[in-house]
Amino acid sequence: MPLRDRFGRVIEYLRVSVTERCNMRCVYCVSPDQRIYEPHGEQLSFEEIATVVRTLAPHGLRRVRITGGEPLVRPHIPELVGMLAQIPGITDLSLSTNGILLPRYADALKRNGLKRVNISLDTLQPLKFRQISPAGRWEDVWAGIEAALAVGLSPVKLNCVLMKGINDDEILDLARLTLNQPLHVRFIELMPIGNLAFYRQGHMLPISEAKARCAQLGELIPVVQGEAVGGGPAEVFRLPGAQGTLGFIGACTANFCHRCNRMRLSADGYLYPCLGHGVRVDLKPALQLPQGQREEAILSAVERALHRKPVGHQFVALLPHPIFRTMRAIGG
């Protein structure tokens, strides 16, 4: 029986946060004066994460993305990748990262079964990078992108959070990355989750504006569903002759809730059926049961979460929204 919510949406995608810690401090995520994060609760073990995935795979779970925080700051992530890659039914195993630690881990991740990677890249300018994130260096992120390409992770997607007045002057430069390299740029609307003070400063740029600017480079040729890897929310196009693709994700102005196919598992064991609501179900009690009772309890908890999954988020209508944990806490 496939996993479905009460609106008939089939759920096949689980984003698994392995840590709430991050080695960057992006301005849209945390305020400059925010304290270094302390763990909200005890992290799930790799075996507990694998248990959840093994339980859900026979019920239609096909895609798993490892997230954070920054997942690579948690030790031994290639081992988790190896555990998840061996689970029958999981056909797409990916990782979201800021790229800084990829040169160290890319080869091991690939050898252990990771298929693809999403790397945050909000600017091509090193000085502006330091303005967006006081921690880290642009050169280290680019080295991570090169490492991912070198070991054969594919596709390599670059996630760019659009910020009016900060990086919107680079939209065309970022789009040009797709012309001569197998890079897949995803423009993402700034969402009111994380540093709300920054959001309220008027930095949100509608995704339609990014799309219109990219059209200056040539016809935006739609990529048919079978050619777009990842089952994500992006509206995907290709410029004429380009090796890579352009994706546009408008969570606020062009939401895709009607085709949402995912849940999020936080590092401390809460299952979130929607990023835009505080609704969550604790999986830890089920994971602590004896083996013979564990699977049924996990499925029951997941069913409760899916029954509470809303028809759509209310990011804008509910500003200031009711989410009580940031993106890095829930899992990107």
N, C-alpha and C positions, 0 to 999 in steps of 0.2 A: 504494500500500500504506500503510494508516494506521500511525501509530506506536503500538506496543503493547509492554507489558512482558511478562515471562514468566508473569504471572498473568492475562493477558488484558485488563488495564486499558488503555483507549484514552487516549493522551496527546495532548491538544489545546491545552494551556495552558503558556505559557512566561513566567516572571517574570524580567525582565532588570534586574539591578542595574547602574547606571551610575556609582556612586561608593560608597565605604565611609564617606565623610565625612558628618557631620550637624551642623546648627546648633542641635540640642537635645541634652540629656544626661539622658534619662529614667531614673529610678532603677532600673527593672526591666531596663534595657538596659546601662547602664554604672555602675560604682561611682563615688561622688563623688571619690575620689582617683585614678581611672584617668587616665592621661595622654591628651592629645589624640591621636587616632588618626593614625598615619602609614601611608601606602598600603602594602599588602602586596606589590603588584607593579604593573606597568604596566597602565593601563586599556585595555580594548578601545576602538578607535575606533568612531565611529558607523557607518562603512562596514562594519567587521567585524561589529558587531551586526546590521546590516541583512542582511549576507551569511548569517548563521546563520538569521535568520527567513525570508529568501527561499528558502533550501535546504529548510527544514522545512515551509513552507506547502503545497507540493504533496503532502505526506505527512500532511496532516490537522491541522497546526497552525492554529488558528483564533483563539486568544485570546493577547494579549500585554499584560503589565502592566509598566510602567517603575517600578522601585523603587530603593532605596538601602539604607543611608544615607538621606540626604535628596536625592532626585534633582535637585531644583531648585537645589542649590548647584553643580552642574556646569553650566558655561556652555553656552548654545545648545541646551537641551533641546527647545524647539519645533522646531528643525531635525530632530532625531532623530524626533520625532513625525511630521513631514511625510514623512520617508523611509519609516517603517514603515507609515503610513496608505496609501501607494501600492502596497503589496505585495498582489497578488491573493490572495484567500483569507483574509486577516486581517479578520475581521468584528467583532472587539471589541478596542479599543485603549484602555487605561486607565492611570492613574497613581496610585501611593500617595505620600502627602506628609503632612508635619505642618502644611501650610497657611500657614506664615508668609510664604512668598514668592509665594503664589498671586495676591494682588492685582496683582503686577507682571507675572505671566506668563499668567494665566487666559485672557485674550482671544486671545493668540497661540497658546496650546495648542489652544484650541477651533478657531480658524481653520485650523490645520495638520492637524486631523483627530482630535484626542483626543475620545473619546466620553464618558468618565465619570471619576470621581475618588473615591478613598478618602482620607479625612482623619482623622488621629489626633485624638481628643478624649476625654481620660480624666476630665475634670471640667468643671463649669460654674462653678466658683469660682476667680476669679483668684488668690487667695492660695494655695489648694491647688495650683493649677497650678504655682506657683513651687516648692512642696515636691516635686512629682513631677518637675519638670524645672527646675533652677536657671537654665537658659538659656531665653530666649524669654518672650513674654507671651501670656496667654490672649486678650487683645483682638486681637492680631495673627492668631491662629488663627481667631478668629470672623470677622475681616475676610476671611480666605481663604475661609471657607465662604460668606460672602455674595457674594464675587467669583465663585466657582464657579457659584452659583445664577444670578447676574446674566447670565453669558455663555451659559447654557443647557447646561452640562455636566449629564448626567443618566444614571443616578441619581447623586446625591451621597450617598455612604455615610460614616458617621462610625464609626470604629473605637475602641471603648472597651475597654482592658485592665482586667479586673476585679481589684481589689486589696482583699482583706479587711482591714477596719480603716482603709482609706484613702479609697476612693471608693465602697464598696458602699452607703453611705447615700444615694447620688445615683442609684441605679438607676431609681427611678420618675421623677425629674426628667428624666433623659436619655431615658427611654422616652416621656415626654410631648412631646418635640420632634417626634415623628412625627405627632402629632395634627393640627396645623394648618399644617405645612410639609412640602414634598416632600423630607424628610430620612429617611435609612434608617440606623438605628442598629444597629451590630453589637457585641454583647457577646462578648468573647473571653477565654477562660481564660488566666490567667498560666501561661506555659510555662517549664520549666527550661532556658532558653537565653538567654544574656546575662549578667546579674548574678546568679549562682547564690547568692551570699550573701544577696541580697534575697529570693529565692525560698524559701530555707530558713528565713526568719523567720516562715513560716506565713501568708503573704498570699494563698495560692491559694484562690479561692472556686469551688466546683463550678458549672458552667454551669446545672445543674438548679435551683440556688438563685435565680439571676438570673431564670430563666424563671418560677419560682413567684411571685416578687415582682411581675413585670410583669403576671401574671394578675390581680393586685389591681385593675388599671385597667380590666379588662373581659375578655371572651372573646378568647383568642388564636386568630385565624382563620388556618388554614394557607394559605400562598400556594402555588398550584400551580406546578409546575416551569416552565411556559412564561412565567409572570409574574415570576419571580425572575431578574433580570439579572446575568450575570457568571460563571455556572458555578462559583461558589465553594462552600466547604464548609458554609456557614451553614444551619441549620434556620430557615426564614423564616416569619414570621407578620405579621398585620396586626390592630391594634386596631379595633373597630367605628368606621367613619366616618373613619378616619385617612388622611391623605394619603400618609404614608410607611409603612415597615415596620420590624419588629424581627427581628434575626437573632441566633442563638445558636450560638457556635462553641466546642465543648468538645474541644479537641485532646487533653487528657489523660484526662478522665473519660468522654467519649463520642466516641472517635476515629472518623474517617471514612476511614481508610486504604483500606478496601475499594473506595471510589469515587474515589480520588485520580486526578486527571487532569493533573498538572502536573510540571514540572521547573523548576529555578532555574539561571540563568546568572549567575555572579558578575562583578563589574566587571573582574576580572583574568583572565577567560576560562575558569573552571572550571564544568563542568556538574554540578549536584547533583541526583540523581534523588529524594532524600528529605531533608527538612529535619532529620529526627531521626537521621541517621546521618552519619558522616564520609566516606561513599563519594562519590567525585567523579572526573570525567574531564576532562583538560586539552584544550580545543579549540584552543588557540593554535597547536600544530604544524600542524593541518589548515588553519587560516586563513592560514598563511604559505606554503602550497604554491601553485604556478602555478594560474591560473584553471581550466585543464582538469582538474586533479586535485583541486581543492579540495572540490567538492560531494560526491564519493564519499567522501573522507576525513572530512568532517563527519558524513555519515550513518553511517559506520562507527563513529565515536566516540560518536555518540548511541545507536546500537544497543548498544554496550558498556555505556554508562551505564544504559540501560533493563534490560539483562540483570542488572545488579547492584542494581536497585531492589528494596528489601526488601518483604515482604508488608505490613509495618507498622512504625511507629516504636516505640521502646521508651523514651520520655522518662522515665517514672516508674520502670520496672523497673531501669533502668541508672543511676540517680542514684548518684554524680555521673556524668552521661552523657559519652560519648566525643567529643562534638562539639568540635572544636578551633578553630572560628571562630564568632563571634557572629552573631546575626540580621542585624545591619547589614552584616556582612562577606559573608554568603551572599546576602542580599537578602530583604526581607520579603515 
